[in-house]
Amino acid sequence: MAFKKIFRFSLVLLLSFFLLADPSTLMAEETPPLLGYGDTIPKLELDQPLLPEEIKYLHATDPKILSIKDSSTDLLIIEFTNKYCYHCIVQVPLFNELFAAIQTDPKLKAKVKMIGIGVGNNRIQVDSFRRENDIPFPIIPDPYFKVHDLVGQPNTPFTVLARNNKDKGEWIVASAHLGLIGDPDAFLDEMKAVLQYDISLLKPVKGKIPSLPKGAEAQTPIPDTEIISLIKNSPVAPGANLSRVEKILLPGNETVFMGTLDTGDGKKIFFSKMINQRSLCDFCYYNRFIFTFNEEGKVVNFIPIELGKYPNKPWDEEDVKKMKSRIIGTSILDNYDFNRNVDAVSTATATSLIIFVRLNDAKKTFQKLKDGGYLK
């Protein structure tokens, strides 16, 4: 019954997603703005360093930063992809064809470079993705969504065409596509046109970002009172509910909810983390869930709010039960090495991956709590 109540609650939320939220009411950790036309690509720090061949191709000076210092390169094509994203796999032949067209044209080869970002994928997953699909261009692993977060958590596939502003050493977004690109010839023509753009005219235009799937344009944030209610009404142990749940703010504008449990041995403290993230795949919208851990870092609860699977269907009770069996009782201080064959909910591999990656991120949250004196 509790599960059904949660999903009835999320259905009400879904009906409000079509309304733009008042910025003054947004939660501390709202989804960052999506990279769009005229935006400067931020400094992209990597979780895993570039390989020697990637450094050579990109003329990179720092293996831990995704950058191109080659002054001859005028255009950088970045494809945000994921090994487990269905549409990313469908789009592979188009980009293989595009890369071949660039390499066989001496003028384009001298001016254009092309890379992929394996969102949520580690080096092993990226390498297998390239082998399985004969992908000739480099794909940089982004296992903990570090780069993905910096550019606004786009659904995948997400394609950015960026021009080199050589005077300032910056890369400026000249075009971007969210979702499948249907016509390789039209995209090649667009790429050639972008090469002719006057850099001085590439200025940010309010609202000019890639089109988002219907229903994903904006969200009404969940009020803190509702989040606290969900946490308090979901037991952290059989028959044991948290009391006096309060919101605390950690360095980096990070929000955590702290609650206490009265026991015969005294009070125990628990921490709950609310995750709000766009889906990796372009046919799904958002993922929202809460996980709770104790003072030792042990995960004691998982609360689904909005979780999707192919083709944009909500998780059912069995899906949630499986995920709980995989994560409850584990420790956020350990490494969560995602194994698709064991850890993924059926037809929800990308969403399952997000859950595991955000649990990995919680190590940093735990340290902040410790530094802030919330943990002994």
Secondary structure, DSSP 8 states (H G I E B T S, - for coil): -HHHHHHHHHHHHHHHTTS---GGG--TT-------TT-B---EE-SS---HHHHHHHT-S-TTEE----TT--EEEEEEE-TT-HHHHHHHHHHHHHHHHHHTSHHHHHHEEEEEEEET--HHHHHHHHHHHT--S-EEEETTSHHHHHTT---BSEEEEEEEETTTTEEEEEEEEES----HHHHHHHHHHHTTS-GGG----TT-S----TT-S------HHHHHHHHHTS-SBTTB--EEEEEEEETTTEEEEEEEEEETTEEEEEEEEEEEEE-SBTT--EEEEEEEEETT-BEEEEEEEE-EETTTEE--HHHHHHHHHHHTT-BTTS-----HHHH-BTTBHHHHHHHHHHHHHHHHHHHHHHHTTS--
